Amino acid sequence: MPLSATHKAETRKKIVTAARELFNRYGFNSISIDEIMARAGLTRGGFYAHFKNKASLYAEAISSIRQKHEETGLMERCMIDPEVTREAIAGFYLSPNHRDNREEGCPLPALVSDVSRENDTVKAAYTDVFQNLSAALAGKYNGSKVEFDKLDDKAIADAVLCVGGQIISRAINDKETSDRILKACYTELLARKAK
């Protein structure tokens, strides 16, 4: 008996969620298809019914951060809630909680090294997430394709400061230094607004 379209979509979503969590934690090359499928509670045999290869799953896993945030309301709040300021977004992004919970976090800091070696499809997904973060920090995320060329350099620099701060804080093995890096990046972001 053929599986329903709903079941197939739910299965695909499980695979993408498992992949996003594992890729964020361990990187692309350290995780096998078998490990992803096991995390999703499935067997390897079903993988190719959903994805052409591991790289196509990687691109979708990167892009799925938008879906995850839409499900939690984060993106919607960035679009319509005036209380969600760039300071609030940066405060969340540059928090120790975001640093310590890689599996649930944004793929930008977790996957930067891996993505730089990947194909254009993977890089396009990563670029889309970066552009959305920049737009959200500028208060211009609207849920559709970002007009990146219309964002000012400050928004782009804010996104780089958030991602870069998170990358360095995760690489430091001293918690006090790591916390200080996050705080310094957030403080700098706030000070830049006043200029």
Backbone as a chain_set.jsonl record, in Angstrom:
{"seq": "MPLSATHKAETRKKIVTAARELFNRYGFNSISIDEIMARAGLTRGGFYAHFKNKASLYAEAISSIRQKHEETGLMERCMIDPEVTREAIAGFYLSPNHRDNREEGCPLPALVSDVSRENDTVKAAYTDVFQNLSAALAGKYNGSKVEFDKLDDKAIADAVLCVGGQIISRAINDKETSDRILKACYTELLARKAK", "coords": {"N": [[0.843, -1.177, 0.0], [0.662, 2.196, -0.914], [2.362, 4.913, 0.668], [0.879, 7.717, 2.33], [0.756, 11.137, 1.149], [0.994, 12.918, 3.225], [2.236, 11.394, 5.226], [4.676, 10.921, 3.948], [5.668, 13.549, 3.782], [5.901, 14.157, 6.504], [7.814, 12.283, 7.26], [9.998, 13.135, 5.723], [10.417, 15.637, 6.924], [11.213, 14.805, 9.499], [13.672, 13.633, 8.856], [15.088, 15.873, 7.887], [15.115, 17.507, 10.174], [16.584, 15.894, 11.965], [18.994, 15.793, 10.541], [19.72, 18.544, 10.472], [20.182, 19.042, 13.199], [22.288, 17.22, 13.754], [24.254, 17.967, 11.828], [24.714, 20.625, 12.651], [25.853, 20.128, 15.125], [28.059, 18.368, 14.641], [29.11, 18.791, 12.088], [29.323, 18.515, 8.473], [30.942, 16.477, 7.215], [31.47, 14.703, 9.272], [29.242, 13.241, 9.821], [27.205, 10.528, 8.954], [24.914, 9.212, 6.473], [23.589, 7.02, 7.526], [23.695, 7.594, 10.296], [22.145, 9.9, 10.431], [19.645, 8.934, 9.565], [19.167, 7.039, 11.577], [18.941, 8.745, 13.794], [16.589, 9.972, 13.097], [14.918, 7.891, 13.47], [14.645, 5.995, 11.503], [15.429, 3.776, 8.727], [18.325, 3.397, 6.606], [17.57, 2.727, 4.01], [15.308, 4.203, 3.273], [16.191, 6.738, 2.721], [16.891, 7.627, 0.085], [14.463, 7.871, -1.136], [13.685, 10.331, -0.533], [15.761, 12.177, -0.855], [18.309, 13.17, -3.172], [21.025, 12.992, -2.645], [23.499, 13.265, -0.017], [24.415, 15.913, 0.052], [22.258, 17.369, -1.023], [20.41, 17.052, 1.006], [21.805, 18.407, 2.978], [21.723, 21.101, 2.083], [18.97, 21.55, 2.308], [18.647, 21.161, 5.053], [20.066, 23.333, 6.09], [18.488, 25.461, 5.113], [16.185, 24.912, 6.519], [16.149, 26.184, 8.949], [14.734, 28.526, 8.778], [12.101, 27.565, 8.555], [11.903, 26.294, 11.039], [12.056, 28.498, 12.754], [9.792, 29.86, 11.919], [7.826, 28.121, 12.791], [8.118, 28.358, 15.556], [7.441, 30.946, 15.817], [9.349, 32.917, 15.781], [10.411, 34.158, 13.408], [8.073, 35.329, 12.458], [7.53, 37.12, 14.539], [9.755, 38.777, 14.23], [9.054, 40.007, 11.874], [6.608, 41.386, 12.332], [6.337, 42.336, 14.932], [6.946, 45.115, 16.799], [8.399, 45.123, 19.114], [10.405, 43.311, 18.846], [13.383, 44.014, 18.424], [16.489, 44.945, 16.774], [18.365, 44.772, 18.744], [17.201, 42.922, 20.483], [17.133, 40.637, 18.85], [19.891, 40.313, 18.373], [20.679, 39.982, 21.021], [19.526, 37.513, 21.652], [20.855, 35.953, 19.725], [23.566, 36.249, 20.381], [23.778, 34.972, 22.802], [24.76, 32.942, 25.656], [23.151, 30.682, 25.792], [22.407, 30.173, 23.117], [24.936, 29.624, 22.117], [25.556, 27.287, 23.558], [23.679, 25.45, 22.76], [23.934, 24.156, 20.134], [22.735, 22.311, 18.37], [20.087, 23.083, 18.126], [20.351, 25.604, 17.208], [21.178, 28.397, 15.016], [22.387, 27.717, 11.733], [24.445, 29.226, 10.664], [26.828, 29.998, 12.275], [27.577, 27.421, 13.01], [28.17, 25.929, 10.736], [29.955, 27.191, 9.021], [32.636, 26.64, 8.142], [32.369, 24.152, 6.874], [30.475, 24.731, 4.822], [31.831, 26.49, 3.171], [33.316, 24.844, 1.585], [31.555, 23.509, 0.002], [29.076, 22.772, -2.612], [27.365, 24.943, -5.022], [24.597, 24.877, -4.504], [24.349, 24.301, -1.775], [25.771, 26.491, -0.779], [24.07, 28.525, -1.649], [21.8, 28.122, -0.055], [22.887, 28.678, 2.46], [23.626, 31.351, 2.051], [21.099, 32.511, 1.75], [20.051, 32.213, 4.362], [21.864, 33.838, 5.757], [21.323, 36.341, 4.566], [18.667, 36.668, 5.37], [19.003, 36.881, 8.164], [20.461, 39.28, 8.254], [18.515, 41.02, 7.2], [16.511, 40.762, 9.156], [17.82, 41.905, 11.35], [17.913, 44.474, 10.43], [15.315, 45.132, 10.584], [13.746, 44.496, 8.427], [12.837, 42.062, 7.534], [10.587, 40.132, 5.736], [9.528, 37.664, 5.267], [9.771, 36.751, 2.705], [11.785, 36.628, -0.312], [14.722, 38.3, 0.354], [15.626, 41.632, -0.308], [18.565, 42.086, -0.703], [20.435, 43.898, -1.717], [19.314, 46.286, -1.015], [19.668, 46.589, 1.659], [21.31, 48.318, 4.307], [24.838, 48.792, 4.955], [25.348, 48.614, 7.658], [23.472, 46.815, 8.752], [24.334, 44.464, 7.577], [26.917, 44.303, 8.639], [26.191, 44.046, 11.326], [25.055, 41.487, 11.275], [27.296, 39.97, 10.596], [28.861, 40.478, 12.843], [27.316, 39.217, 14.81], [27.3, 36.489, 13.909], [30.073, 35.964, 13.664], [30.942, 36.502, 16.302], [29.632, 34.451, 17.643], [30.822, 32.214, 16.445], [33.564, 32.419, 17.257], [33.226, 32.394, 20.046], [32.36, 29.791, 20.46], [34.591, 28.354, 19.815], [36.404, 28.772, 21.801], [37.918, 27.474, 24.707], [37.592, 28.277, 27.293], [35.182, 29.162, 29.499], [34.631, 31.657, 30.706], [36.059, 33.496, 29.112], [34.799, 32.972, 26.683], [32.146, 33.758, 27.274], [32.651, 36.45, 27.682], [33.407, 37.293, 25.113], [30.967, 37.039, 23.711], [29.457, 38.946, 25.112], [30.975, 41.27, 24.606], [30.672, 41.54, 21.818], [27.922, 41.966, 21.644], [27.707, 44.35, 23.125], [29.212, 46.058, 21.479], [27.597, 46.033, 19.196], [25.318, 47.371, 20.194], [26.491, 49.854, 20.768], [27.177, 50.723, 18.242], [24.756, 51.484, 17.211], [24.293, 53.931, 18.342], [26.004, 55.62, 17.019]], "CA": [[0.0, 0.0, 0.0], [1.505, 3.389, -0.96], [2.272, 5.817, 1.81], [0.188, 8.972, 2.023], [1.613, 12.312, 0.955], [1.217, 13.491, 4.56], [3.25, 10.564, 5.883], [5.953, 11.168, 3.285], [6.125, 14.885, 4.195], [6.317, 14.066, 7.908], [9.074, 11.526, 7.283], [11.032, 14.037, 5.204], [10.667, 16.644, 7.959], [12.009, 14.128, 10.535], [15.041, 13.475, 8.344], [15.704, 17.206, 7.836], [15.354, 17.939, 11.56], [17.716, 15.105, 12.477], [20.206, 16.236, 9.832], [20.089, 19.887, 10.936], [20.753, 18.927, 14.54], [23.587, 16.531, 13.694], [25.204, 18.804, 11.09], [25.08, 21.749, 13.517], [26.695, 19.653, 16.236], [29.279, 17.666, 14.258], [29.59, 19.152, 10.761], [28.851, 17.716, 7.343], [31.767, 15.302, 6.935], [31.538, 13.789, 10.416], [27.959, 12.566, 9.993], [26.836, 9.662, 7.831], [23.486, 9.05, 6.197], [23.091, 6.048, 8.507], [23.502, 8.277, 11.582], [20.998, 10.803, 10.278], [18.427, 8.134, 9.521], [18.969, 6.466, 12.913], [18.449, 9.832, 14.653], [15.2, 10.201, 12.703], [14.162, 6.686, 13.769], [14.386, 5.351, 10.219], [16.553, 3.014, 8.185], [18.99, 4.028, 5.464], [16.873, 2.427, 2.767], [14.323, 5.235, 2.936], [16.819, 8.043, 2.463], [16.883, 8.02, -1.328], [13.096, 8.192, -1.547], [13.475, 11.732, -0.181], [16.89, 13.029, -1.238], [19.203, 12.656, -4.209], [22.307, 12.694, -2.016], [23.706, 13.914, 1.276], [24.552, 17.36, -0.167], [20.929, 17.976, -1.195], [19.858, 17.112, 2.361], [22.548, 19.462, 3.677], [21.15, 22.387, 1.678], [17.634, 21.676, 2.902], [18.809, 21.293, 6.503], [20.449, 24.726, 6.339], [17.312, 26.288, 4.858], [15.088, 24.586, 7.434], [16.157, 27.055, 10.123], [13.627, 29.466, 8.596], [10.876, 26.843, 8.9], [11.917, 26.087, 12.485], [11.722, 29.771, 13.389], [8.402, 30.176, 11.62], [7.017, 27.278, 13.668], [8.18, 28.898, 16.914], [6.973, 32.317, 15.778], [10.451, 33.874, 15.835], [10.448, 34.957, 12.186], [6.861, 36.154, 12.411], [7.718, 38.226, 15.473], [10.725, 39.692, 13.624], [8.399, 40.734, 10.796], [5.458, 42.228, 12.678], [6.334, 42.79, 16.316], [7.923, 46.195, 16.98], [9.205, 44.853, 20.298], [11.556, 42.493, 18.461], [14.347, 44.958, 17.871], [17.776, 44.353, 16.42], [19.031, 44.475, 20.011], [16.624, 41.672, 20.994], [17.61, 39.554, 17.989], [21.316, 40.124, 18.675], [20.767, 39.448, 22.385], [19.263, 36.077, 21.54], [21.886, 35.327, 18.894], [24.853, 36.294, 21.08], [23.593, 34.477, 24.167], [25.387, 31.659, 25.991], [22.198, 29.611, 25.485], [22.564, 29.857, 21.695], [26.257, 29.0, 21.995], [25.58, 25.956, 24.172], [22.668, 24.587, 22.135], [24.221, 24.178, 18.69], [21.814, 21.496, 17.58], [18.851, 23.836, 17.908], [20.682, 26.964, 16.817], [21.347, 28.84, 13.636], [23.478, 27.011, 11.065], [25.507, 30.12, 10.175], [28.11, 29.792, 12.962], [27.908, 25.997, 13.148], [28.555, 25.26, 9.493], [30.689, 28.099, 8.14], [33.797, 25.989, 7.521], [31.88, 23.123, 5.951], [29.779, 25.309, 3.672], [32.792, 27.131, 2.267], [33.877, 23.806, 0.714], [30.449, 22.794, -0.637], [28.623, 23.19, -3.94], [26.583, 26.178, -5.09], [23.272, 24.69, -3.899], [24.543, 24.441, -0.328], [26.147, 27.894, -0.525], [22.885, 29.358, -1.859], [20.976, 27.983, 1.143], [23.599, 29.409, 3.515], [23.507, 32.766, 1.701], [19.721, 32.895, 2.044], [19.918, 32.35, 5.812], [22.618, 35.036, 6.15], [20.578, 37.521, 4.116], [17.5, 36.806, 6.239], [19.467, 37.405, 9.452], [20.776, 40.7, 8.031], [17.248, 41.741, 7.047], [15.849, 40.797, 10.461], [18.527, 42.891, 12.176], [17.561, 45.794, 9.892], [13.871, 45.317, 10.721], [13.181, 44.428, 7.08], [12.521, 40.699, 7.108], [9.149, 40.051, 5.466], [9.137, 36.298, 4.985], [10.014, 36.37, 1.312], [13.164, 36.871, -0.758], [15.271, 39.555, 0.869], [16.287, 42.509, -1.278], [19.824, 42.29, 0.001], [21.096, 45.106, -2.214], [18.691, 47.462, -0.403], [20.04, 46.673, 3.07], [22.506, 49.139, 4.515], [26.019, 48.048, 5.398], [25.276, 48.425, 9.1], [22.739, 45.578, 9.006], [25.217, 43.36, 7.173], [27.978, 44.239, 9.65], [25.581, 43.498, 12.542], [24.926, 40.033, 11.088], [28.653, 39.408, 10.663], [29.269, 40.555, 14.244], [26.594, 38.148, 15.524], [27.791, 35.169, 13.493], [31.49, 35.861, 14.027], [31.04, 36.396, 17.76], [29.198, 33.11, 18.034], [31.844, 31.265, 15.987], [34.743, 32.5, 18.133], [32.871, 31.983, 21.413], [32.262, 28.329, 20.482], [35.926, 27.776, 19.639], [37.188, 29.054, 23.008], [37.685, 26.429, 25.707], [37.45, 28.908, 28.6], [33.82, 29.702, 29.522], [34.651, 33.086, 31.044], [36.481, 34.206, 27.902], [33.731, 32.79, 25.707], [31.043, 34.651, 27.674], [33.085, 37.837, 27.468], [33.347, 37.546, 23.669], [29.554, 37.278, 23.376], [29.053, 40.229, 25.7], [31.673, 42.349, 23.888], [30.031, 41.702, 20.497], [26.608, 42.583, 21.862], [27.96, 45.742, 23.534], [29.644, 46.781, 20.278], [26.421, 46.198, 18.359], [24.514, 48.442, 20.782], [27.207, 51.131, 20.629], [27.128, 51.124, 16.833], [23.469, 52.136, 16.942], [24.364, 55.31, 18.812], [26.892, 56.419, 16.165]], "C": [[0.888, 1.239, 0.0], [1.297, 4.259, 0.277], [1.581, 7.105, 1.395], [1.196, 10.093, 1.85], [1.943, 12.955, 2.299], [2.306, 12.718, 5.289], [4.631, 10.823, 5.279], [6.526, 12.525, 3.701], [6.615, 14.871, 5.64], [7.65, 13.332, 8.049], [10.226, 12.409, 6.808], [11.41, 15.084, 6.255], [11.503, 16.05, 9.1], [13.47, 14.011, 10.112], [15.763, 14.825, 8.355], [16.027, 17.703, 9.241], [16.549, 17.196, 12.156], [19.023, 15.559, 11.842], [20.659, 17.6, 10.332], [20.764, 19.809, 12.299], [22.143, 18.297, 14.51], [24.634, 17.35, 12.939], [25.654, 19.975, 11.959], [26.043, 21.317, 14.617], [28.048, 19.141, 15.754], [29.856, 18.051, 12.902], [29.147, 18.145, 9.71], [29.629, 16.402, 7.203], [31.796, 14.274, 8.062], [30.281, 12.952, 10.601], [27.63, 11.755, 8.748], [25.32, 9.665, 7.628], [22.876, 8.08, 7.204], [22.8, 6.715, 9.848], [22.302, 9.212, 11.535], [19.699, 10.009, 10.335], [18.138, 7.492, 10.88], [18.41, 7.521, 13.859], [16.979, 10.121, 14.361], [14.311, 8.99, 13.007], [13.802, 5.886, 12.528], [15.604, 4.534, 9.789], [17.094, 3.707, 6.941], [18.219, 3.847, 4.158], [15.886, 3.491, 2.334], [14.916, 6.566, 2.52], [16.614, 8.5, 1.025], [15.478, 8.2, -1.906], [12.811, 9.675, -1.318], [14.549, 12.668, -0.729], [17.765, 12.344, -2.278], [20.533, 12.21, -3.615], [22.424, 13.47, -0.707], [23.812, 15.427, 1.126], [23.194, 18.034, -0.344], [20.21, 18.05, 0.15], [20.516, 18.241, 3.15], [21.963, 20.837, 3.361], [19.784, 22.584, 2.315], [17.711, 21.839, 4.416], [19.202, 22.723, 6.876], [19.233, 25.64, 6.186], [16.211, 26.075, 5.882], [15.088, 25.441, 8.689], [15.038, 28.078, 10.014], [12.316, 28.797, 8.999], [10.79, 26.652, 10.41], [11.512, 27.371, 13.198], [10.295, 30.192, 13.095], [7.475, 29.359, 12.518], [7.009, 27.808, 15.1], [7.708, 30.336, 16.974], [8.086, 33.35, 15.757], [10.492, 34.756, 14.592], [9.236, 35.873, 12.098], [7.003, 37.352, 13.343], [8.717, 39.236, 14.918], [10.059, 40.564, 12.562], [7.391, 41.756, 11.311], [5.504, 42.827, 14.069], [7.386, 43.873, 16.523], [8.811, 46.009, 18.208], [10.446, 44.008, 19.969], [12.519, 43.393, 17.691], [15.613, 44.233, 17.459], [18.549, 43.986, 17.683], [18.521, 43.157, 20.599], [17.098, 40.478, 20.169], [19.074, 39.255, 18.291], [21.509, 39.555, 20.075], [20.515, 37.953, 22.423], [20.428, 35.379, 20.836], [23.212, 35.214, 19.639], [24.745, 35.818, 22.529], [24.376, 33.185, 24.406], [24.459, 30.478, 25.681], [22.311, 29.199, 24.015], [23.903, 29.161, 21.456], [26.216, 27.541, 22.437], [24.598, 24.976, 23.544], [22.801, 24.619, 20.62], [23.186, 23.445, 17.866], [20.544, 22.252, 17.234], [19.102, 25.21, 17.312], [20.775, 27.204, 15.325], [22.526, 28.104, 12.991], [24.641, 27.918, 10.649], [26.819, 29.934, 10.934], [28.537, 28.325, 12.99], [28.549, 25.417, 11.897], [29.448, 26.074, 8.574], [31.865, 27.414, 7.436], [33.374, 24.938, 6.513], [31.314, 23.724, 4.674], [30.759, 25.916, 2.677], [33.411, 26.137, 1.291], [32.801, 23.087, -0.103], [30.071, 23.394, -1.988], [27.728, 24.431, -3.868], [25.202, 26.052, -4.462], [23.351, 24.883, -2.392], [24.886, 25.894, 0.004], [24.951, 28.829, -0.704], [21.958, 29.301, -0.642], [21.585, 28.774, 2.302], [23.473, 30.92, 3.293], [22.124, 33.293, 2.048], [19.522, 33.116, 3.542], [20.663, 33.601, 6.29], [21.865, 36.31, 5.754], [19.333, 37.751, 4.973], [17.889, 37.35, 7.611], [19.774, 38.895, 9.318], [19.505, 41.524, 7.945], [16.51, 41.841, 8.375], [16.498, 41.835, 11.368], [18.24, 44.319, 11.713], [16.073, 46.1, 10.056], [13.146, 45.216, 9.389], [12.925, 43.007, 6.605], [11.014, 40.614, 6.907], [8.698, 38.658, 5.066], [9.346, 35.853, 3.557], [11.462, 36.692, 0.959], [13.621, 38.254, -0.319], [15.898, 40.346, -0.275], [17.59, 42.974, -0.638], [20.527, 43.57, -0.436], [20.5, 46.38, -1.622], [18.973, 47.584, 1.09], [21.27, 47.562, 3.216], [23.638, 48.282, 5.081], [26.007, 47.771, 6.89], [24.569, 47.111, 9.446], [23.602, 44.365, 8.671], [26.335, 43.184, 8.199], [27.436, 43.693, 10.976], [25.473, 41.981, 12.451], [26.294, 39.364, 11.19], [29.149, 39.415, 12.111], [28.588, 39.454, 15.065], [27.172, 36.776, 15.19], [29.241, 34.981, 13.929], [31.696, 35.727, 15.523], [30.672, 35.012, 18.251], [30.232, 32.056, 17.629], [33.028, 31.246, 16.948], [34.405, 32.022, 19.543], [32.783, 30.461, 21.533], [33.631, 27.656, 20.383], [36.807, 27.937, 20.876], [36.886, 28.005, 24.071], [37.585, 26.968, 27.132], [36.1, 29.626, 28.632], [33.796, 31.203, 29.806], [35.046, 33.925, 29.829], [35.393, 34.131, 26.835], [32.55, 33.708, 26.011], [31.403, 36.112, 27.401], [33.047, 38.215, 25.987], [31.913, 37.859, 23.259], [29.096, 38.636, 23.878], [29.696, 41.397, 24.946], [31.037, 42.597, 22.522], [28.678, 42.373, 20.636], [26.761, 44.059, 22.248], [28.356, 46.598, 22.343], [28.457, 47.019, 19.349], [25.535, 47.32, 18.884], [25.181, 49.807, 20.591], [27.16, 51.633, 19.204], [25.814, 51.82, 16.477], [23.552, 53.619, 17.28], [25.191, 56.209, 17.908], [26.142, 57.14, 15.075]], "O": [[1.789, 1.337, 0.833], [0.207, 4.324, 0.844], [1.685, 7.533, 0.245], [2.326, 10.02, 2.331], [3.042, 13.476, 2.49], [3.196, 13.312, 5.898], [5.625, 10.932, 5.998], [7.727, 12.643, 3.945], [7.623, 15.499, 5.964], [8.501, 13.712, 8.854], [11.296, 12.428, 7.416], [12.59, 15.378, 6.446], [12.403, 16.714, 9.615], [14.383, 14.255, 10.902], [16.914, 14.912, 8.783], [17.101, 18.26, 9.469], [17.419, 17.806, 12.777], [20.039, 15.693, 12.524], [21.846, 17.802, 10.59], [21.797, 20.439, 12.524], [23.065, 18.783, 15.164], [25.786, 17.419, 13.369], [26.843, 20.29, 12.004], [26.944, 22.068, 14.99], [29.074, 19.433, 16.368], [30.986, 17.673, 12.591], [28.657, 17.062, 10.031], [29.026, 15.335, 7.085], [32.112, 13.107, 7.832], [30.251, 12.053, 11.442], [27.762, 12.242, 7.625], [24.559, 10.07, 8.506], [21.763, 8.3, 7.681], [21.776, 6.436, 10.471], [21.535, 9.298, 12.494], [18.771, 10.366, 11.061], [16.979, 7.411, 11.288], [17.504, 7.232, 14.641], [16.217, 10.471, 15.262], [13.095, 9.051, 12.825], [12.789, 5.187, 12.497], [16.665, 4.597, 10.41], [16.402, 4.504, 6.308], [18.226, 4.731, 3.302], [15.653, 3.664, 1.137], [14.201, 7.432, 2.015], [16.207, 9.636, 0.782], [15.33, 8.637, -3.047], [11.831, 10.216, -1.832], [14.266, 13.827, -1.033], [17.941, 11.125, -2.272], [21.098, 11.193, -4.017], [21.533, 14.241, -0.351], [23.342, 16.158, 1.997], [22.994, 19.151, 0.133], [19.478, 19.006, 0.408], [19.847, 18.947, 3.904], [21.734, 21.641, 4.264], [19.477, 23.67, 2.807], [16.919, 22.581, 4.998], [18.718, 23.259, 7.873], [18.984, 26.495, 7.036], [15.386, 26.964, 6.096], [14.106, 25.426, 9.431], [14.45, 28.466, 11.024], [11.507, 29.397, 9.708], [9.723, 26.829, 10.998], [10.717, 27.339, 14.137], [9.651, 30.817, 13.936], [6.442, 29.865, 12.958], [5.991, 27.713, 15.785], [7.583, 30.899, 18.062], [7.806, 34.548, 15.718], [10.597, 35.977, 14.707], [9.348, 37.038, 11.717], [6.64, 38.471, 12.981], [8.543, 40.439, 15.116], [10.445, 41.717, 12.366], [7.32, 42.87, 10.792], [4.754, 43.763, 14.349], [8.583, 43.598, 16.437], [9.851, 46.656, 18.332], [11.415, 43.997, 20.728], [12.458, 43.501, 16.466], [15.791, 43.052, 17.757], [19.299, 43.01, 17.697], [19.296, 42.372, 21.144], [17.426, 39.429, 20.722], [19.459, 38.096, 18.447], [22.401, 38.736, 20.295], [21.198, 37.214, 23.132], [20.92, 34.348, 21.295], [23.9, 34.198, 19.538], [25.538, 36.223, 23.38], [24.627, 32.425, 23.471], [24.933, 29.393, 25.345], [22.31, 28.008, 23.704], [23.981, 28.212, 20.676], [26.773, 26.667, 21.773], [24.694, 23.774, 23.788], [21.892, 25.056, 19.915], [22.802, 23.9, 16.789], [19.99, 22.07, 16.15], [18.156, 25.909, 16.948], [20.49, 26.333, 14.503], [23.551, 27.891, 13.639], [25.715, 27.419, 10.314], [27.851, 29.728, 10.296], [29.731, 28.026, 12.992], [29.38, 24.512, 11.985], [29.673, 25.667, 7.434], [32.053, 27.607, 6.235], [33.947, 24.84, 5.428], [31.638, 23.277, 3.574], [30.533, 25.859, 1.468], [33.973, 26.542, 0.274], [33.115, 22.145, -0.831], [30.658, 24.376, -2.444], [27.383, 24.9, -2.784], [24.682, 27.035, -3.934], [22.506, 25.557, -1.804], [24.351, 26.459, 0.958], [24.832, 29.822, 0.015], [21.393, 30.32, -0.245], [20.871, 29.457, 3.036], [23.242, 31.674, 4.239], [21.991, 34.395, 2.579], [18.896, 34.095, 3.947], [20.154, 34.341, 7.132], [21.789, 37.253, 6.542], [18.983, 38.893, 5.268], [17.18, 38.191, 8.165], [19.388, 39.686, 10.178], [19.414, 42.598, 8.54], [15.944, 42.888, 8.692], [15.803, 42.563, 12.076], [18.314, 45.26, 12.503], [15.618, 47.191, 9.712], [12.063, 45.776, 9.224], [12.809, 42.767, 5.403], [10.246, 40.979, 7.797], [7.583, 38.493, 4.571], [9.118, 34.687, 3.233], [12.269, 36.993, 1.84], [12.963, 39.255, -0.603], [16.615, 39.79, -1.106], [17.699, 44.083, -0.114], [21.146, 44.25, 0.382], [21.11, 47.445, -1.714], [18.57, 48.561, 1.722], [22.157, 47.56, 2.363], [23.412, 47.195, 5.613], [26.598, 46.789, 7.341], [25.016, 46.379, 10.33], [23.599, 43.368, 9.393], [26.662, 42.062, 8.585], [28.136, 42.959, 11.673], [25.758, 41.271, 13.415], [26.425, 38.306, 11.805], [29.788, 38.459, 12.552], [29.222, 38.834, 15.919], [27.493, 35.997, 16.087], [29.591, 33.948, 14.5], [32.525, 34.935, 15.971], [31.308, 34.466, 19.152], [30.489, 31.116, 18.38], [33.447, 30.181, 17.401], [35.202, 31.324, 20.17], [33.095, 29.902, 22.584], [33.802, 26.518, 20.821], [37.852, 27.294, 20.976], [35.722, 27.683, 24.31], [37.501, 26.188, 28.08], [35.887, 30.584, 27.888], [33.013, 31.934, 29.2], [34.427, 34.953, 29.556], [35.106, 35.123, 26.164], [32.016, 34.359, 25.112], [30.571, 36.9, 26.951], [32.691, 39.344, 25.648], [31.667, 38.83, 22.543], [28.431, 39.384, 23.161], [29.035, 42.4, 24.677], [30.882, 43.748, 22.114], [28.325, 43.245, 19.843], [26.026, 44.913, 21.752], [27.895, 47.731, 22.207], [28.329, 48.101, 18.776], [25.048, 48.137, 18.103], [24.511, 50.794, 20.289], [27.108, 52.842, 18.974], [25.763, 52.639, 15.56], [22.962, 54.458, 16.599], [25.099, 57.432, 18.007], [26.75, 57.853, 14.275]]}, "num_chains": 1, "name": "protein.A"}
